[in-house]
Amino acid sequence: MGNIAAILKAYPNVHIKIGGYTDNTGDPQRNLRLSQDRADAVMADLVALGVSRDRLEAQGYGDQFPVADNSTAEGRAKNRRVSMRVTQKSQIAGDLRVYPDVRAKVAGYTDDVGSAERNLELSRKRANSVMAELVHKGISPDRLAAEGYGQQDPIADNSTAEGRAMNRHVSVGATQK
C-alpha cells in the first residue's frame, strides 16, 4: 500500500477508483457489502498514508466481474480481490493547449534494479509512451521531446521498496520556444 501511496503523492493530479470483489458463494447482498468494505478499507489505508480522499473513489461489485472460475477453490480465491484503475490523469495536455508557445520535455526514469542498459531502454520507453499519449491528445510532436535517463538522478532512496517505486517515474518539464 505504501508504494501506491508514494506513486499517488508523486502524481497529485491522478485520481483512482478502487474496486472490491468477492467470489459467488453466499448471499449476494452480503457479498456486495463485503466487497464495498474491502474497497473502503483500501481507501482508508491510502488516506492514512497521506493521499487526499477527494482523489479516491471506492466501489463494491460483489461477485460481478470474476477473473477466474468460481467452481474451484483456487478460482474463488482469485475472485476475492481489490483492484484499482486510474480515472483521471494529469492535465498536461490541457495545459499545453492553453499555452501554445510552450514546448515540453518528457523524461523517463527507473530504479536501480537490473542492468543500466535495460533501465536506460525502459526509461526511454516510458518517456516515449507519455509523448505518444500527448500527441494522441492533439499536441504537435514538434512541441515535444522525450528522453530516458535510466537510473540517473534518483528522487528517493533505492534501498527501500517505496523509494524504488518513486524512482520509476516520468516527469514533464515546460520550456519556451
Beta strands, then each sheet from edge to edge (+ up, - down):
strand 1: 15-20
strand 2: 56-60
strand 3: 82-88
strand 4: 102-108
strand 5: 144-148
strand 6: 170-176
sheet 1: 2+ 1+ 3-
sheet 2: 5+ 4+ 6-
end
